[in-house]
Amino acid sequence: MPPTVDPKDEEPKFPDLPGRPPWRVPVFPARVEGMTTTTVSKTGRRWGRFALHYAEMIIAMFVGMYGLGALLDVLGLGVSHSENPELGYLVMAFTMSVGMAVWMRIRGHGWVPTLEMCAAMFVPIVPLFPMLWLGLIDGGMLMLLAHVAMFPLMLVAMLRRLDEYAGCAH
């Protein structure tokens, strides 16, 4: 017998939205008749979904960075981070953004939250590029500080739209 959703669970229903990928399946526990499952508070599930989505964004970011970065290298378009740190960082931020944007669109997110998440890859250059130009940091430190800054910036972008990223709005 296929799993059925317990009506008492009061999980959000995912309506058919225009532009939503048809393979998008709601992510919440189903109950099968005759089986017992442990219940998790709605708040726990909400934050669990949020954490899962955050992890998905990090994975998508690295897949984009390594996958597209390797493709650029094969095509002879790779950039040396040590010789050209500004361009190297911008290319890397772009490849990470592509990975996240593709995954977010697959997950059914709109363009505004997708672009907000991509912006988190580029925001660190605002203070870091001038520091690089003034000789306060080198290319390696630029990369380190930018990567450290990306993760909390992604988190801030997600917290701004908590209902969406916790699985309650899309």
Backbone as ProteinMPNN parsed JSONL, in Angstrom:
{"seq_chain_A": "MPPTVDPKDEEPKFPDLPGRPPWRVPVFPARVEGMTTTTVSKTGRRWGRFALHYAEMIIAMFVGMYGLGALLDVLGLGVSHSENPELGYLVMAFTMSVGMAVWMRIRGHGWVPTLEMCAAMFVPIVPLFPMLWLGLIDGGMLMLLAHVAMFPLMLVAMLRRLDEYAGCAH", "coords_chain_A": {"N_chain_A": [[0.851, -1.175, 0.0], [0.612, 2.228, -0.869], [2.366, 5.012, 0.659], [0.564, 7.274, 2.755], [-0.393, 10.566, 3.605], [-0.756, 11.634, 6.868], [-3.622, 13.262, 7.925], [-3.724, 14.634, 10.337], [-1.228, 15.561, 10.683], [-0.781, 18.06, 9.659], [0.978, 19.225, 7.825], [2.508, 21.525, 5.523], [0.8, 21.981, 2.454], [1.695, 21.432, -0.894], [0.925, 23.261, -3.47], [0.208, 23.029, -7.018], [2.223, 25.044, -8.676], [2.646, 27.578, -11.129], [5.401, 27.236, -13.303], [6.781, 25.642, -11.585], [8.947, 22.923, -11.148], [7.988, 19.716, -12.379], [8.96, 17.43, -11.131], [9.404, 18.058, -8.534], [9.088, 17.121, -5.322], [7.198, 17.109, -2.331], [8.94, 17.394, 0.749], [8.49, 15.729, 3.407], [7.669, 13.666, 6.228], [5.942, 10.647, 5.507], [3.151, 8.6, 6.385], [2.558, 5.168, 6.816], [-0.078, 2.894, 6.696], [-0.561, 0.806, 9.481], [1.996, 0.953, 10.357], [4.186, 2.401, 12.715], [5.498, 5.589, 13.443], [8.014, 7.752, 14.692], [7.244, 10.875, 16.06], [8.099, 14.178, 15.2], [8.557, 17.415, 16.372], [6.845, 20.199, 14.858], [8.398, 22.466, 14.692], [10.958, 21.393, 14.912], [11.087, 19.895, 12.532], [10.882, 21.973, 10.721], [13.275, 23.499, 11.152], [15.019, 21.475, 10.584], [14.564, 21.073, 7.837], [15.428, 23.557, 6.965], [18.174, 23.479, 7.645], [18.924, 21.327, 6.034], [18.503, 22.437, 3.512], [20.378, 24.482, 3.558], [22.73, 22.974, 3.636], [22.458, 21.75, 1.13], [22.807, 23.974, -0.507], [25.471, 24.605, -0.021], [26.721, 22.316, -1.014], [25.905, 22.472, -3.725], [27.178, 24.836, -4.389], [29.916, 24.111, -4.228], [29.954, 22.052, -6.135], [29.397, 23.49, -8.464], [31.638, 25.201, -8.451], [33.87, 23.411, -8.633], [33.135, 21.764, -10.829], [32.475, 23.538, -13.045], [34.788, 25.037, -12.924], [36.745, 23.124, -13.577], [35.927, 22.569, -16.178], [36.388, 25.067, -17.389], [39.185, 25.118, -17.146], [39.908, 22.94, -18.796], [39.075, 23.95, -21.236], [40.95, 25.841, -21.564], [40.545, 28.269, -20.373], [40.995, 28.809, -17.771], [41.851, 30.595, -14.75], [44.593, 31.88, -12.986], [44.715, 31.99, -9.559], [46.736, 32.974, -7.982], [48.279, 34.609, -9.651], [46.44, 36.368, -10.742], [44.461, 37.501, -8.716], [42.033, 38.989, -8.389], [40.458, 38.578, -10.769], [40.488, 35.798, -10.704], [39.028, 35.301, -8.342], [36.53, 36.434, -9.035], [35.731, 34.803, -11.195], [35.584, 32.352, -9.869], [33.54, 32.939, -7.979], [31.451, 33.324, -9.751], [31.198, 30.727, -10.893], [30.446, 29.266, -8.644], [28.041, 30.519, -8.081], [26.513, 29.822, -10.311], [26.201, 27.043, -9.921], [24.648, 27.05, -7.532], [22.42, 28.556, -8.354], [21.284, 26.965, -10.37], [20.52, 24.7, -8.853], [18.735, 25.88, -7.034], [16.697, 26.776, -8.742], [15.805, 24.325, -9.7], [14.738, 23.357, -7.337], [12.544, 24.958, -7.171], [12.603, 27.647, -6.439], [12.134, 31.201, -6.731], [13.373, 33.882, -8.887], [14.293, 36.119, -7.418], [15.044, 35.271, -4.676], [17.009, 33.49, -5.53], [18.906, 35.099, -6.821], [19.637, 36.652, -4.642], [20.965, 34.764, -3.094], [23.089, 34.195, -4.798], [24.331, 36.656, -4.754], [25.571, 36.613, -2.31], [27.962, 35.408, -2.841], [29.449, 37.326, -4.065], [29.517, 39.621, -2.486], [31.625, 39.656, -0.503], [33.829, 40.8, -1.851], [33.637, 43.529, -1.734], [34.775, 44.796, 0.657], [37.196, 43.409, 0.547], [38.674, 43.528, -1.923], [39.664, 46.261, -2.069], [41.375, 46.086, 0.172], [43.212, 44.237, -0.766], [44.33, 45.674, -2.931], [45.556, 47.724, -1.553], [47.594, 46.397, -0.404], [47.274, 45.199, 2.041], [46.39, 42.616, 2.346], [47.11, 39.444, 0.763], [46.668, 37.501, -2.308], [46.058, 34.85, -1.491], [45.085, 35.218, 1.126], [42.88, 36.749, 0.501], [41.235, 34.855, -0.795], [40.829, 33.065, 1.341], [39.553, 34.686, 3.346], [37.304, 35.523, 1.907], [35.958, 33.096, 1.411], [35.392, 32.332, 4.034], [33.631, 34.369, 4.712], [31.483, 33.929, 2.976], [29.806, 31.827, 3.88], [28.361, 32.681, 6.307], [27.063, 34.827, 5.056], [25.435, 33.553, 3.179], [23.772, 32.248, 4.965], [22.502, 34.438, 6.188], [21.068, 35.424, 3.975], [19.311, 33.29, 3.665], [17.948, 33.272, 6.124], [16.506, 35.613, 5.908], [14.385, 34.859, 4.366], [12.945, 32.863, 5.762], [10.604, 31.182, 5.89], [10.416, 30.267, 3.26], [12.838, 28.849, 2.88], [12.665, 26.977, 4.871], [10.891, 25.221, 3.961], [8.21, 25.858, 3.945], [6.963, 27.568, 2.217], [7.313, 27.055, -0.465]], "CA_chain_A": [[0.0, 0.0, 0.0], [1.467, 3.414, -0.924], [2.298, 5.883, 1.836], [-0.419, 8.354, 2.75], [-0.083, 11.604, 4.573], [-1.689, 11.702, 7.978], [-4.222, 14.593, 7.93], [-3.462, 15.299, 11.611], [0.143, 16.043, 10.649], [-0.897, 19.47, 9.323], [2.149, 19.696, 7.083], [2.09, 22.41, 4.437], [0.481, 21.342, 1.186], [2.435, 22.071, -1.955], [0.053, 23.357, -4.639], [0.861, 23.104, -8.314], [2.491, 26.438, -8.982], [3.204, 27.744, -12.474], [6.847, 27.327, -13.333], [7.37, 24.713, -10.619], [9.339, 21.676, -11.812], [7.046, 18.637, -12.069], [9.571, 16.384, -10.311], [9.558, 18.568, -7.165], [8.252, 16.335, -4.412], [7.265, 17.636, -0.969], [9.842, 16.652, 1.625], [8.04, 15.586, 4.78], [7.45, 12.248, 6.475], [4.641, 10.057, 5.207], [2.799, 7.505, 7.29], [2.015, 3.993, 6.162], [-1.013, 2.231, 7.601], [-0.032, -0.356, 10.165], [3.345, 1.214, 10.833], [4.278, 3.551, 13.599], [6.689, 6.401, 13.249], [8.188, 8.714, 15.76], [6.844, 12.204, 15.616], [9.039, 15.241, 15.457], [7.796, 18.653, 16.454], [6.837, 20.972, 13.614], [9.544, 23.359, 14.735], [12.135, 20.583, 14.607], [11.089, 19.597, 11.093], [11.115, 23.235, 10.02], [14.696, 23.806, 11.211], [15.699, 20.392, 9.869], [14.486, 21.399, 6.41], [16.283, 24.726, 6.762], [19.563, 23.004, 7.686], [19.126, 20.514, 4.828], [18.612, 23.325, 2.361], [21.675, 25.158, 3.69], [23.735, 21.994, 3.2], [22.308, 21.612, -0.321], [23.396, 25.156, -1.137], [26.933, 24.475, 0.073], [27.113, 21.273, -1.978], [25.718, 23.023, -5.071], [28.221, 25.839, -4.572], [31.174, 23.424, -4.516], [29.813, 21.344, -7.419], [29.571, 24.502, -9.503], [33.017, 25.69, -8.441], [34.796, 22.398, -9.157], [32.705, 21.299, -12.151], [32.689, 24.566, -14.062], [36.208, 25.389, -12.894], [37.463, 22.108, -14.362], [35.571, 22.781, -17.582], [37.137, 26.24, -17.849], [40.588, 24.716, -17.283], [40.013, 22.086, -19.994], [38.919, 24.815, -22.401], [42.051, 26.801, -21.59], [40.064, 29.559, -19.881], [41.224, 28.884, -16.33], [42.544, 31.79, -14.27], [45.45, 31.619, -11.835], [44.358, 32.817, -8.403], [47.937, 33.628, -7.433], [48.732, 35.649, -10.575], [45.334, 37.288, -11.021], [43.512, 37.176, -7.657], [40.71, 39.598, -8.578], [39.745, 37.838, -11.808], [40.312, 34.436, -10.202], [37.919, 35.283, -7.394], [35.264, 36.701, -9.738], [35.372, 33.59, -11.946], [35.176, 31.352, -8.888], [32.236, 33.335, -7.448], [30.48, 33.067, -10.81], [30.94, 29.281, -11.03], [29.681, 28.846, -7.469], [26.685, 31.059, -8.238], [25.804, 29.013, -11.314], [25.799, 25.796, -9.264], [23.542, 27.309, -6.596], [21.239, 29.019, -9.085], [20.67, 25.805, -11.025], [19.854, 23.876, -7.846], [17.591, 26.613, -6.48], [15.605, 26.762, -9.73], [15.264, 22.96, -9.673], [13.954, 23.258, -6.105], [11.33, 25.755, -7.305], [12.738, 29.013, -5.927], [12.022, 32.278, -7.701], [14.629, 34.527, -9.249], [14.783, 37.056, -6.399], [15.877, 34.586, -3.68], [18.158, 32.878, -6.2], [19.914, 36.139, -7.014], [20.134, 37.02, -3.317], [21.944, 33.752, -2.695], [24.274, 34.401, -5.639], [25.001, 37.886, -4.301], [26.414, 36.269, -1.153], [29.275, 35.011, -3.347], [30.171, 38.498, -4.548], [29.58, 40.675, -1.461], [32.918, 39.781, 0.188], [34.85, 41.575, -2.569], [33.489, 44.958, -1.456], [35.885, 45.256, 1.505], [38.457, 42.67, 0.364], [39.461, 43.998, -3.062], [40.486, 47.416, -1.675], [42.444, 45.641, 1.073], [44.208, 43.61, -1.639], [44.986, 46.723, -3.697], [46.399, 48.504, -0.638], [48.673, 45.536, 0.068], [47.004, 44.728, 3.4], [46.25, 41.159, 2.242], [47.539, 38.92, -0.537], [45.638, 36.713, -2.995], [45.675, 33.701, -0.669], [44.253, 35.698, 2.224], [41.617, 37.154, -0.133], [40.434, 33.644, -0.968], [40.465, 32.544, 2.656], [38.559, 35.553, 3.985], [36.072, 35.504, 1.117], [35.255, 31.837, 1.674], [34.874, 32.387, 5.406], [32.496, 35.304, 4.719], [30.363, 33.433, 2.164], [28.884, 30.956, 4.609], [27.377, 33.456, 7.064], [26.25, 35.635, 4.148], [24.389, 32.656, 2.67], [22.852, 32.031, 6.076], [21.697, 35.657, 6.32], [20.124, 35.438, 2.853], [18.279, 32.284, 3.931], [17.137, 33.688, 7.276], [15.604, 36.664, 5.439], [13.222, 34.176, 3.782], [12.913, 31.634, 6.569], [9.509, 30.28, 5.499], [10.733, 29.645, 1.983], [13.93, 27.891, 3.006], [12.293, 25.944, 5.822], [9.967, 24.325, 3.275], [6.825, 26.204, 4.223], [6.395, 28.502, 1.254], [7.48, 26.664, -1.879]], "C_chain_A": [[0.901, 1.245, 0.0], [1.321, 4.267, 0.335], [1.225, 6.961, 1.671], [-0.04, 9.351, 3.829], [-1.172, 11.625, 5.628], [-2.285, 13.107, 8.029], [-3.966, 15.353, 9.23], [-2.06, 15.916, 11.636], [0.212, 17.538, 10.34], [0.371, 20.027, 8.67], [1.654, 20.631, 5.98], [1.826, 21.606, 3.172], [1.189, 22.114, 0.092], [1.557, 22.114, -3.205], [0.872, 23.352, -5.915], [1.021, 24.566, -8.668], [3.034, 26.529, -10.395], [4.717, 27.897, -12.395], [7.545, 26.383, -12.369], [7.74, 23.413, -11.333], [8.418, 20.524, -11.418], [7.626, 17.556, -11.174], [9.748, 16.814, -8.866], [8.568, 17.849, -6.262], [8.342, 16.943, -3.019], [8.144, 16.749, -0.084], [9.293, 16.709, 3.04], [7.655, 14.137, 4.995], [6.034, 11.81, 6.123], [4.393, 8.917, 6.192], [2.188, 6.367, 6.473], [1.11, 3.302, 7.168], [-0.363, 0.991, 8.2], [1.382, -0.165, 10.685], [3.311, 2.4, 11.78], [5.564, 4.303, 13.294], [6.814, 7.329, 14.444], [7.811, 10.085, 15.23], [7.905, 13.21, 16.045], [8.224, 16.524, 15.499], [7.876, 19.39, 15.127], [8.035, 21.91, 13.555], [10.821, 22.606, 14.389], [12.225, 20.248, 13.138], [11.422, 20.845, 10.294], [12.614, 23.561, 9.998], [15.524, 22.709, 10.548], [15.703, 20.644, 8.377], [15.402, 22.577, 6.077], [17.754, 24.296, 6.699], [19.88, 22.164, 6.448], [19.314, 21.41, 3.614], [19.938, 24.092, 2.387], [22.799, 24.227, 3.213], [23.666, 21.786, 1.686], [22.955, 22.783, -1.051], [24.926, 25.086, -1.114], [27.432, 23.43, -0.926], [27.001, 21.803, -3.401], [26.801, 24.053, -5.396], [29.541, 25.161, -4.951], [31.106, 22.634, -5.818], [30.011, 22.32, -8.568], [31.017, 24.951, -9.609], [33.967, 24.67, -9.064], [34.422, 21.96, -10.567], [32.965, 22.323, -13.241], [34.142, 25.032, -14.095], [37.045, 24.417, -13.705], [37.18, 22.277, -15.851], [36.324, 23.985, -18.152], [38.615, 25.912, -18.04], [40.808, 23.886, -18.544], [39.928, 22.933, -21.266], [40.03, 25.859, -22.515], [41.66, 28.183, -21.093], [40.254, 29.726, -18.378], [42.047, 30.117, -15.962], [43.358, 31.405, -13.043], [45.074, 32.572, -10.705], [45.572, 33.561, -7.847], [48.418, 34.768, -8.333], [47.689, 36.743, -10.783], [44.25, 37.11, -9.968], [42.12, 37.774, -7.848], [39.885, 38.812, -9.587], [39.494, 36.398, -11.353], [39.152, 34.332, -9.238], [36.587, 35.49, -8.103], [34.8, 35.486, -10.539], [34.882, 32.512, -10.979], [33.795, 31.679, -8.32], [31.137, 33.08, -8.481], [30.165, 31.574, -10.915], [30.159, 28.748, -9.827], [28.233, 29.308, -7.579], [25.877, 30.246, -9.232], [25.325, 27.708, -10.679], [24.609, 25.997, -8.338], [22.275, 27.724, -7.332], [20.523, 27.853, -9.771], [19.903, 24.975, -9.997], [18.638, 24.587, -7.264], [16.426, 26.637, -7.454], [14.977, 25.367, -9.807], [14.357, 22.788, -8.464], [12.719, 24.153, -6.127], [11.41, 27.162, -6.74], [12.606, 30.015, -7.067], [13.375, 32.915, -7.961], [15.168, 35.44, -8.156], [15.584, 36.333, -5.311], [17.11, 33.919, -4.293], [19.271, 33.906, -6.381], [20.457, 36.65, -5.681], [21.211, 36.039, -2.855], [23.223, 33.903, -3.513], [25.044, 35.642, -5.202], [25.922, 37.604, -3.118], [27.809, 35.83, -1.59], [30.122, 36.226, -3.718], [30.342, 39.595, -3.499], [30.941, 40.763, -0.772], [33.965, 40.63, -0.542], [34.779, 43.062, -2.23], [34.575, 45.441, -0.49], [37.231, 44.608, 1.151], [39.293, 43.149, -0.817], [40.268, 45.253, -2.701], [41.622, 47.035, -0.725], [43.579, 44.992, 0.276], [45.008, 44.679, -2.377], [45.918, 47.571, -2.823], [47.556, 47.693, -0.067], [48.478, 45.034, 1.492], [46.841, 43.21, 3.457], [46.791, 40.73, 0.879], [46.408, 38.079, -1.139], [45.156, 35.526, -2.189], [44.76, 34.102, 0.482], [42.898, 36.173, 1.695], [40.691, 35.949, -0.256], [39.952, 33.102, 0.379], [39.353, 33.377, 3.293], [37.23, 35.547, 3.227], [35.28, 34.232, 1.367], [34.666, 31.816, 3.073], [33.633, 33.279, 5.456], [31.274, 34.755, 3.981], [29.338, 32.662, 2.989], [27.908, 31.738, 5.489], [26.511, 34.341, 6.169], [25.134, 34.8, 3.516], [23.329, 32.431, 3.75], [21.945, 33.241, 6.277], [20.653, 35.723, 5.199], [18.989, 34.447, 3.093], [17.378, 32.682, 5.093], [16.168, 34.803, 6.902], [14.313, 36.066, 4.89], [13.048, 32.82, 4.461], [11.808, 30.683, 6.115], [9.809, 29.576, 4.191], [11.788, 28.558, 2.146], [13.636, 26.787, 4.015], [11.232, 25.017, 5.23], [8.508, 24.658, 3.47], [6.191, 27.052, 3.143], [6.584, 28.093, -0.195], [7.274, 25.195, -2.044]], "O_chain_A": [[1.85, 1.315, 0.78], [0.281, 4.245, 0.994], [1.016, 7.485, 0.577], [0.564, 8.995, 4.841], [-2.362, 11.632, 5.313], [-1.532, 14.071, 8.165], [-3.985, 16.583, 9.236], [-1.749, 16.709, 12.525], [1.171, 18.205, 10.726], [0.776, 21.158, 8.937], [0.503, 20.533, 5.553], [2.551, 20.659, 2.865], [1.27, 23.341, 0.157], [1.453, 21.12, -3.922], [2.07, 23.632, -5.902], [0.033, 25.251, -8.934], [3.795, 25.663, -10.825], [5.241, 28.597, -11.529], [8.774, 26.328, -12.339], [6.913, 22.859, -12.057], [8.098, 20.37, -10.239], [6.875, 16.833, -10.519], [10.198, 16.017, -8.043], [7.355, 17.966, -6.433], [9.438, 17.264, -2.559], [8.095, 15.521, -0.163], [9.598, 17.636, 3.789], [7.342, 13.439, 4.031], [5.061, 12.51, 6.403], [5.33, 8.351, 6.755], [1.4, 6.595, 5.555], [1.467, 3.138, 8.335], [0.302, 0.225, 7.502], [1.91, -1.033, 11.38], [2.481, 3.297, 11.636], [6.58, 3.711, 12.931], [5.83, 7.644, 15.114], [8.048, 10.395, 14.062], [8.514, 13.094, 17.108], [7.286, 16.683, 14.719], [8.833, 19.235, 14.369], [8.615, 22.12, 12.49], [11.669, 23.117, 13.658], [13.305, 20.303, 12.55], [12.157, 20.784, 9.309], [13.161, 23.866, 8.939], [16.601, 22.975, 10.014], [16.723, 20.454, 7.715], [16.064, 22.589, 5.039], [18.486, 24.707, 5.799], [20.967, 22.271, 5.88], [20.19, 21.164, 2.785], [20.545, 24.319, 1.34], [23.697, 24.644, 2.483], [24.7, 21.658, 1.032], [23.58, 22.599, -2.096], [25.587, 25.467, -2.081], [28.442, 23.636, -1.599], [27.911, 21.603, -4.205], [27.278, 24.132, -6.528], [30.21, 25.591, -5.891], [32.102, 22.552, -6.538], [30.71, 22.015, -9.534], [31.564, 25.069, -10.706], [34.777, 25.018, -9.924], [35.299, 21.799, -11.415], [33.602, 22.015, -14.248], [34.667, 25.38, -15.152], [37.947, 24.826, -14.436], [38.079, 22.146, -16.682], [36.837, 23.927, -19.27], [39.232, 26.38, -18.997], [41.775, 24.101, -19.274], [40.622, 22.666, -22.247], [40.046, 26.66, -23.45], [42.359, 29.161, -21.357], [39.737, 30.671, -17.782], [42.837, 30.614, -16.765], [42.872, 30.691, -12.166], [45.108, 33.792, -10.865], [45.437, 34.657, -7.303], [48.91, 35.781, -7.837], [48.033, 37.909, -10.976], [43.182, 36.598, -10.302], [41.125, 37.134, -7.505], [38.752, 38.423, -9.304], [38.419, 35.847, -11.588], [38.372, 33.382, -9.302], [35.615, 34.796, -7.806], [33.61, 35.173, -10.56], [33.885, 31.841, -11.243], [32.96, 30.784, -8.191], [30.03, 32.672, -8.131], [28.998, 31.193, -11.015], [29.305, 27.874, -9.98], [27.31, 28.578, -7.216], [24.688, 30.006, -9.022], [24.177, 27.309, -10.873], [23.666, 25.205, -8.354], [21.179, 27.293, -6.975], [19.295, 27.773, -9.748], [18.76, 24.588, -10.243], [17.611, 23.952, -7.026], [15.274, 26.529, -7.034], [13.762, 25.239, -9.963], [13.315, 22.139, -8.56], [11.921, 24.112, -5.192], [10.378, 27.813, -6.575], [12.926, 29.714, -8.217], [14.383, 32.553, -7.355], [16.383, 35.531, -7.979], [16.713, 36.739, -5.036], [18.142, 33.801, -3.632], [20.439, 33.616, -6.123], [21.621, 37.042, -5.602], [22.234, 36.438, -2.298], [24.321, 33.756, -2.977], [26.272, 35.672, -5.274], [26.937, 38.278, -2.943], [28.745, 35.875, -0.792], [31.351, 36.17, -3.692], [31.244, 40.423, -3.627], [31.382, 41.873, -0.475], [34.896, 41.128, 0.09], [35.758, 43.783, -2.42], [35.247, 46.425, -0.797], [38.285, 45.184, 1.421], [40.52, 43.172, -0.719], [41.46, 45.305, -3.003], [42.713, 47.6, -0.807], [44.755, 45.169, 0.596], [46.235, 44.599, -2.44], [46.939, 48.072, -3.294], [48.396, 48.221, 0.662], [49.411, 44.501, 2.092], [47.116, 42.588, 4.484], [46.915, 41.542, -0.037], [45.331, 37.961, -0.554], [43.964, 35.22, -2.198], [43.783, 33.414, 0.78], [41.881, 36.014, 2.37], [39.522, 36.007, 0.124], [38.789, 32.725, 0.521], [38.335, 32.837, 3.726], [36.161, 35.563, 3.837], [34.06, 34.282, 1.519], [33.553, 31.329, 3.27], [32.681, 32.97, 6.174], [30.143, 35.091, 4.333], [28.132, 32.835, 2.807], [26.708, 31.474, 5.42], [25.347, 34.582, 6.486], [24.017, 35.286, 3.34], [22.132, 32.428, 3.464], [20.746, 33.084, 6.511], [19.49, 36.042, 5.449], [17.837, 34.729, 2.765], [16.17, 32.451, 5.046], [15.11, 34.927, 7.52], [13.261, 36.703, 4.945], [13.012, 31.777, 3.809], [12.058, 29.487, 5.969], [9.483, 28.399, 4.035], [11.641, 27.463, 1.602], [14.308, 25.756, 4.004], [10.73, 24.129, 5.919], [7.644, 23.826, 3.191], [4.975, 27.238, 3.155], [6.043, 28.753, -1.083], [7.373, 24.68, -3.158]]}, "name": "protein", "num_of_chains": 1, "seq": "MPPTVDPKDEEPKFPDLPGRPPWRVPVFPARVEGMTTTTVSKTGRRWGRFALHYAEMIIAMFVGMYGLGALLDVLGLGVSHSENPELGYLVMAFTMSVGMAVWMRIRGHGWVPTLEMCAAMFVPIVPLFPMLWLGLIDGGMLMLLAHVAMFPLMLVAMLRRLDEYAGCAH"}
